[in-house]
Each structure stands twice: as structure tokens, then as C-alpha cells.
Amino acid sequence: MADPKRTFDELIAEAEAVSVDGWDFSWLEGRATEQRPSWGYARSMAERLARASAALDIQTGGGEVLASAPKLPPLTVATESWPPNLARATALLHPLGVAVVADPDEPPLPFADEAFDLVVSRHPVRAWWGEIARVLRPGGTYFSQEVGPASVFELVEYFLGPQPPESRQARDPENARAEAEAAGLDVIDLRAESLRTEFYDIGAVVYFLRKVIWMVPGFTVGQYRPQLAALHDQIQSEGRFAATTTRFLIEAVKPD
């Protein structure tokens, strides 16, 4: 748990100074917790990678999840768009034999048709289903864990106010199913869970919003300082700020 003796200014200054490159959230240890989905994405991804001959990890972040797999296919490629993450992923994945490719996260993917028998992605900003289907070989699999609808919206709405229904309904797993099927894929698994996230100090909130930039677009401490100060007092009084995280797992196969 966070040290209750640390002041608002101390916590804010620390959270503003720390690097938010990559997709490693270990800085939050002891300062925030996020309940994990029951399916164990990294473990299940590793099992599929061990059986594949050519794999693509889309939007790899800093490469941390892909690097956790004990065995990678002979041909493994990862894409990423954000320059700091590109550098981090390259340093982490190149020694493992993974090629890291700069890609803007918009179609087309920079690969030939039917190049991979496995495509994976953890928390893609958006899944471009037509491109996923194109680069998969017949019989190939797409396996992904995505952020679900209205995830951590308690925090989003604390800063931005009530969100419109279309924002709350975005990222619905059934929409993902429909888009995958429209691209010619067969969805063989689709599971969703609502989980609990807790922030134990205001520094954890600032770090999270700096790192997950689409939660409160354009977030800066200066712009939201009054709200942050009030939230600091609330966390000090109640011991935490709780929110609901939503995740869904989707697995789709390209027919032979």
C-alpha cells in the first residue's frame, strides 16, 4: 500500500518524472492492483506460439508479453507504432530472433498474403480484421485479448464527466465477433470478464493516465490539478479508488 505520509506534491512529482515507455506496469507494484482475467492470456499465447511456424504479434508495445513466451516460432515478427516502444521492443526482442517492424497501426499490414499461421495481439487499439484475415494462412489462427467496453470508466468519468452511450458501448465483444466473421474468419472462442482495479495513491493515477493515453486524451497534471488534488484527498480518506476493468478474449480461425 502507498505511504500515507507522502504529500500530494511529492506523489505528483514522482509520477510525472518516471518513464512511461514500454508496456511494463511494474512501477505500480504496491500502488495499484488489477485483477487478471481467468484465461491467462500470456500462458495461452505461449502455448500457441510453441506450435506455430510463422507468427506475428501486432502492436507489441515494448515487446514484454511476446518476450515472456518460452519458445518462439522460427519466424516471428512484431509490429509497433510508437517510437519509444519501438526502441524498447527492438532491444528486448532482437536477441530472441524477433524482427520488429515500424507500422502505423492502420491498414495495410506490411506483409504478404498468407504470411503467418498465427497472429496474436494483446490490447490492440483496433483490430483491422480484413488485414488479419489477409495475412493469415488457411487454417491459421488469430488469438487476442482486448480491452472491453467502458473499461476503467469510473476514472475516465471522474475527469471527463459522463460519457455518451456510444462511448460506453464501444469495444463490445459481439461487435468484434461480427467484424471477424465479416472478414471471413470463424470465431471459435469469445469470453468476457469484468474485473476490479484499485489505485492506492494519486501518483499511481497520474502514471496510469500518462501511460494509457487514450483514457483521458491530452491528460496533463497542470490541466487537471484541482481534480487530482480532490482525488488525492478521497484516496487518503478511503484508502483506494476503485474501478471496473473489462477484458475479452477472442480466437478466430481462417477456414482452409
Phi, psi and omega per residue, in radians:
M1 nan 2.778 -3.116
A2 -1.243 2.714 3.104
D3 -1.387 1.987 -3.083
P4 -1.185 -0.217 -3.107
K5 -1.446 -0.265 -3.107
R6 -1.315 2.424 -3.054
T7 -1.418 2.865 3.068
F8 -0.962 -0.852 -3.092
D9 -1.110 -0.681 3.118
E10 -1.114 -0.779 -3.123
L11 -1.151 -0.739 -3.141
I12 -1.125 -0.810 -3.113
A13 -1.061 -0.739 3.139
E14 -1.117 -0.776 -3.093
A15 -1.219 -0.512 3.092
E16 -1.296 -0.493 -3.037
A17 -1.473 -0.457 -3.031
V18 -1.291 2.545 3.106
S19 -1.196 2.486 3.060
V20 -2.007 0.329 3.065
D21 -1.150 2.707 3.092
G22 1.325 -3.013 -3.099
W23 -2.248 0.637 3.107
D24 -1.791 2.140 -3.072
F25 -1.832 0.414 -3.065
S26 -1.137 -0.373 3.106
W27 -1.064 -0.431 -3.102
L28 -1.450 -0.018 -3.116
E29 -1.019 2.210 -3.107
G30 1.452 -0.150 -3.096
R31 -2.012 -0.314 3.097
A32 -2.768 2.716 3.081
T33 -2.346 2.563 3.069
E34 -2.332 2.095 3.089
Q35 -1.124 2.381 -3.085
R36 -1.658 2.557 3.086
P37 -1.085 2.669 -3.042
S38 -1.230 -0.366 -3.015
W39 -1.391 -0.256 3.098
G40 1.100 1.298 -3.021
Y41 -1.030 -0.864 -3.051
A42 -1.048 -0.729 3.121
R43 -1.133 -0.799 -3.125
S44 -1.162 -0.655 3.067
M45 -1.072 -0.771 -3.121
A46 -1.078 -0.680 3.117
E47 -1.070 -0.714 -3.136
R48 -1.270 -0.656 3.099
L49 -1.092 -0.644 -3.120
A50 -1.127 -0.393 -3.114
R51 -1.736 -0.138 -3.019
A52 -1.545 2.786 3.052
S53 -1.844 -0.492 3.119
A54 -2.562 2.138 -3.029
A55 -2.315 2.609 3.095
L56 -2.202 2.262 3.021
D57 -1.890 1.954 -3.095
I58 -1.540 2.347 3.130
Q59 0.976 1.075 -3.010
T60 -1.256 -0.180 -3.064
G61 1.178 -2.254 3.064
G62 -1.557 0.128 3.112
G63 1.438 0.101 -3.016
E64 -1.111 -0.743 -3.083
V65 -1.221 -0.791 3.121
L66 -1.065 -0.721 -3.115
A67 -1.151 -0.334 -3.124
S68 -1.321 -0.225 -3.120
A69 -1.252 2.263 -3.113
P70 -1.156 -0.522 -3.099
K71 -2.382 2.230 3.128
L72 -1.910 2.681 3.090
P73 -1.097 2.787 3.105
P74 -0.970 -0.615 3.057
L75 -2.029 1.976 3.109
T76 -2.322 2.278 -3.111
V77 -2.271 2.548 3.073
A78 -2.278 2.534 3.052
T79 -1.999 2.676 3.088
E80 -2.801 2.614 -3.078
S81 -1.892 -0.553 -2.998
W82 -1.465 2.110 -3.041
P83 -0.902 -0.788 3.112
P84 -1.064 -0.652 3.094
N85 -1.225 -0.624 3.087
L86 -0.998 -0.822 -3.141
A87 -1.110 -0.739 -3.124
R88 -1.162 -0.784 -3.137
A89 -1.125 -0.701 3.118
T90 -1.059 -0.809 -3.134
A91 -1.105 -0.624 -3.091
L92 -1.425 -0.692 -2.962
L93 -1.652 -0.508 -3.133
H94 -0.997 -0.743 3.102
P95 -1.077 -0.326 3.113
L96 -1.605 0.031 3.129
G97 1.503 0.273 -3.119
V98 -1.670 2.265 3.029
A99 -1.483 2.251 3.129
V100 -1.866 2.178 -3.020
V101 -2.028 2.265 3.050
A102 -1.253 2.237 -3.085
D103 -2.569 2.400 -3.045
P104 -1.365 0.122 -3.119
D105 1.133 0.464 3.041
E106 -2.355 2.678 3.137
P107 -1.063 2.634 -0.034
P108 -1.582 2.732 2.944
L109 -1.163 2.498 -3.041
P110 -1.452 0.876 -3.109
F111 -2.446 2.723 -3.132
A112 -1.283 2.872 3.062
D113 -1.024 2.489 3.008
E114 0.973 0.693 -3.088
A115 -1.451 -0.378 -2.987
F116 -2.306 2.540 3.005
D117 -1.683 -0.120 3.067
L118 -2.530 2.262 2.996
V119 -2.153 2.289 3.138
V120 -2.227 2.771 3.058
S121 -2.864 2.288 3.079
R122 -1.917 2.041 3.117
H123 1.049 0.903 3.055
P124 -1.114 2.537 3.052
V125 -1.071 -0.753 3.044
R126 -2.659 2.428 3.059
A127 -1.611 2.051 3.087
W128 -1.574 1.611 -2.936
W129 -1.137 -0.638 3.119
G130 -1.075 -0.705 3.118
E131 -1.237 -0.683 3.082
I132 -1.038 -0.819 3.132
A133 -1.103 -0.651 -3.095
R134 -1.136 -0.758 -3.052
V135 -1.474 -0.135 3.076
L136 -1.427 2.441 2.987
R137 -1.294 2.694 3.000
P138 -0.948 2.294 -3.060
G139 1.528 -0.095 -3.117
G140 -1.353 2.877 -2.993
T141 -2.174 2.430 2.921
Y142 -1.884 2.256 -3.082
F143 -2.332 2.142 -2.994
S144 -2.631 2.572 2.904
Q145 -1.942 2.229 -3.090
E146 -2.115 2.732 2.972
V147 -1.258 2.332 -3.097
G148 -1.610 -2.960 -3.053
P149 -1.245 2.504 3.032
A150 0.930 0.653 -3.110
S151 -1.294 2.260 -3.134
V152 0.992 0.568 -3.096
F153 -1.246 -0.329 3.025
E154 -1.022 -0.697 3.119
L155 -1.319 -0.768 3.115
V156 -0.982 -0.857 -3.065
E157 -1.303 -0.364 3.025
Y158 -1.056 -0.686 -3.104
F159 -1.609 -0.621 -2.998
L160 -1.848 -0.143 -3.085
G161 1.451 3.095 -3.103
P162 -0.968 2.335 -3.123
Q163 -1.648 2.607 -3.116
P164 -1.164 2.744 -3.110
P165 -0.951 -0.644 -3.116
E166 -1.140 -0.533 3.072
S167 -1.250 -0.672 3.136
R168 -1.204 -0.511 -3.062
Q169 -1.629 -0.141 3.117
A170 -1.115 2.693 3.111
R171 1.181 0.483 3.067
D172 -1.198 2.280 -3.119
P173 -1.040 -0.519 3.112
E174 -1.213 -0.515 3.025
N175 -1.140 -0.691 3.099
A176 -1.083 -0.716 3.103
R177 -1.057 -0.817 -3.110
A178 -1.102 -0.711 -3.136
E179 -1.205 -0.668 3.102
A180 -1.112 -0.771 -3.134
E181 -1.190 -0.618 3.097
A182 -1.134 -0.473 3.105
A183 -1.470 0.002 3.083
G184 1.672 0.198 3.133
L185 -1.709 2.668 3.064
D186 -1.773 2.063 3.122
V187 -1.415 2.041 -3.087
I188 -1.823 -0.210 3.094
D189 -2.678 2.324 3.085
L190 -2.609 2.008 -3.101
R191 -2.361 2.503 -3.137
A192 -2.315 2.563 3.103
E193 -2.475 2.557 2.980
S194 -1.819 2.277 -2.977
L195 -2.260 2.980 -3.053
R196 -1.940 2.320 3.046
T197 -2.109 2.414 3.131
E198 -2.315 2.379 3.072
F199 -1.927 2.279 -3.042
Y200 -1.830 -0.130 2.988
D201 -2.696 2.841 -3.042
I202 -1.208 -0.443 3.059
G203 -1.082 -0.667 3.103
A204 -1.111 -0.676 3.111
V205 -1.120 -0.805 -3.131
V206 -1.098 -0.793 3.127
Y207 -1.048 -0.793 -3.129
F208 -1.053 -0.795 -3.100
L209 -1.259 -0.505 3.037
R210 -1.225 -0.586 -3.049
K211 -1.502 -0.780 -3.111
V212 -1.710 1.388 -2.836
I213 -1.227 -0.286 -3.116
W214 -1.490 -0.132 3.134
M215 -1.161 -0.943 3.078
V216 -2.209 1.530 -3.030
P217 -0.952 2.336 3.133
G218 1.302 0.286 -3.088
F219 -0.995 2.297 2.925
T220 -2.431 2.658 3.106
V221 -1.100 -0.711 -3.123
G222 -1.028 -0.739 -3.103
Q223 -1.193 -0.617 -3.008
Y224 -1.978 0.383 -3.063
R225 -1.015 -0.782 3.123
P226 -1.045 -0.749 3.119
Q227 -1.131 -0.685 3.118
L228 -1.126 -0.706 3.128
A229 -1.106 -0.732 3.119
A230 -1.165 -0.678 3.125
L231 -1.198 -0.627 3.048
H232 -1.002 -0.804 3.127
D233 -1.091 -0.699 3.140
Q234 -1.119 -0.765 3.135
I235 -1.153 -0.706 3.095
Q236 -1.042 -0.671 -3.102
S237 -1.325 -0.760 -3.017
E238 -1.715 -0.265 3.103
G239 1.614 -0.204 -3.098
R240 -2.981 2.856 2.898
F241 -2.136 2.123 -3.035
A242 -1.818 2.530 3.107
A243 -2.527 2.845 3.127
T244 -1.810 2.145 3.074
T245 -1.736 2.375 3.086
T246 -2.045 2.428 3.129
R247 -2.416 2.599 2.942
F248 -2.419 2.607 3.123
L249 -1.868 2.323 3.095
I250 -2.339 2.361 3.071
E251 -2.274 2.211 -3.084
A252 -2.340 2.549 -3.088
V253 -2.118 2.442 3.052
K254 -1.499 2.124 -3.072
P255 -1.029 2.571 3.039
D256 -1.112 nan nan
